[in-house]
Amino acid sequence: MTRTTVTRPAEPAQLFADEQRCTWAALQTMVALVERAVDHDLIRETGLPQSYLHILCRLAEVGGEMRIGDLAVTNGLSGSRASHAVARLAEAGLVSRERLADDRRSVTVTLTEEGMGTLRSAEPTLASSLHQHLFGSLDAEQRGQLQRIAATVSAAMRRSAPDEAPPA
């Protein structure tokens, strides 16, 4: 008598987990490649990585001034990494730092006119780099889907861990 082995398909949960793993891997690869390429372009043209330009952008969005701790949270940085970035930006004259009189542990970071000029002059390079390395390979529908997916995930993260997720 010959035994027949019946192979059952993987459980749906396993298939879903595999799909999630593949999606996660593709997302991680895409983000790493795009960030590396955009950083390369920005450093070549402006001397600053996108993380530093993002700090300048966030400062501009909020009227030019923030506490360094808030700046760290909104940029997804540790306190020490934000302090290091702000020190480099201050050395370049792009921001100024001032300890608060009522709380000597807190530092306020202010965008300077030179910092705003640097941010404005970096915009064409950033736009061109993002088009070349990300948006140019997507059609209008895909760009819309990417924006909606990013907004949906970001909103969910803010609701589930409001103290850990950067604000909108």
Helices and strands as residue ranges (DSSP letters): H 12-46, H 50-61, E 65-67, H 68-74, H 79-91, E 95-99, E 107-111, H 113-133, G 135-137, H 140-160
